[in-house]
Amino acid sequence: MNKELKLGIIAALENKPSTSFSAEEVNEAAVKAIMAECGLNENSSAREFRAVEDKAFALIEEAIDEVLPAKLTSVLGEFAEVRQFARDAEVVFNIEKIGKNRAKLTIAKGARGGMYRVAKLDKKYFSPETSVQTVSVYVTLEEIILGTVSLGELYTNILEGFEEIVYKEVFNALAAGQSSAGTGYSAKTVNTAKAALGSAIDQVLPVVKAYGIPTIFGSYAALSNIYNPLASTSGYPNIEDSSDIRKYGFVQVYKGVRCVELPNYLVDNSNTEWFYDDSKVFVIPSGTQPAKVALKGDLTLIRNTQSVGSEKWEASKIIGVGLAMANNYAVITVTDLH
């Protein structure tokens, strides 16, 4: 694919208007360029669309691969290093900067039963296990060309699917850190009630501070129970806390430590099942990006025609998630959150 075509598709994927074109015009220009590359025009039939669908989606997948690592970094960069590896390359992260005592255990993606294996760790390097992850989107080339679905919408669906996969892998690995076995090293763990969450954080902060500047990560439901000490003996709350709660729903800083919300999602129609256990609060030394996310090889879009006649495209990517840490962070469980 030539550079101009790729840049045009990327602009449409990212839904970026320019000084000359609106977002809608950017999408329209990219679609026309894809049609021209595939030998299509406004008079082409649905049969002709189907004949070149694989080629058209190959152009789109190449452009997505160009921007996916940077986009994942922008949403995960608080605690994760995201790197792209060639398909034939060994997935190896250099963790020398983390420090000898800060990488005593590496937790890698484990079996379905919840047991997380200890990954190979050789001095300053480690290699998380990778596997193929897939997200599905229901779309046809005809819908893209007709403007029913934009390239930006297609990309957003794929990106959000991979975001959720990586979030859940990182979350589960962190939550399993206290029983990751066999080495004698484990995360600092505390169980607490909502009313005592601040005290529980106070208990683990000295440990985490020994490894770096701490950051508190948790769900909105958990973070909304954190409060700084009262501003005065009169009982009035901290003015900055009040402003934070009014704007964001929870304090942004607790005793000098940033509080960062981990997005959560409802995964059933009854509004009862959440994507991850929102009772967990993590206190993690920031600045070291302890979570490592490996993207390996090319993204592939494969057509999967359903028995009822509908069509979906499955976007697959080789992904590995690991944590170069264990004893240097804390897991707090809020036992009465619900």
C-alpha angles and dihedrals in degrees: 000000000000119000096246093054092047093050090049092052091046091053089052093045091052090043091230117166117205134207088268102038138040120228089260092052091047089054092046092050092049093049091050090050091051090049092051092048089052095045095251131134138178090279096054117122128234088253090057090049091055092048093062099030094109092053093047094050090046087061090049094047091051090054092046090053089056094059105026098086093050092047093050089048090054092056100034101031094105090076109359138073110212119201134176118221129190115253092250096042126103112247104237129156123200107224097172092119092058089069134240097273094043097063103051092131135025117201116207134188108287144192125301091257090072098253110136118208125221107247123223110277121188112179104286101000136071136175120211116209114256131211138174113269122192136196123186130219125187105222140119131210088244091059091051093048093046090049095241087124121025125217087243091057091048091051093046091054092050094044094048090050092055091042090057092047093051094042092053094046091051093044094049092047091051093047091050093050095101093062103032090126151210102048104072092238120113143158120270105258132194133175117209145161120247093255092056099043092110091054091049090053090049088055095056101035096084090055095048093043088060087069102039146303107327126230124191115224125187148124122287089251091057100038092052088071095062119100134170119231115282116278093232143002089259089080098246113143124244107282094222090049090052090052092048092049091049092050103033108012095244139047114277095207128033114193090331094315121115119239115214124189118227107213114243130193137206109236102186136053094241092068091232106099117074127199091243137009102278094196091081122097119187125202106198134175103246129208094053097074091221094187114079121201118192121197109192131194127340129327110247127204112202124184116235114187114205125225090244091058099258120124132221132182118219115213110204129188133171106241134178127186125192140161120223092204145060117155095040101071137054135231117205120189117203099211099192100039092124 
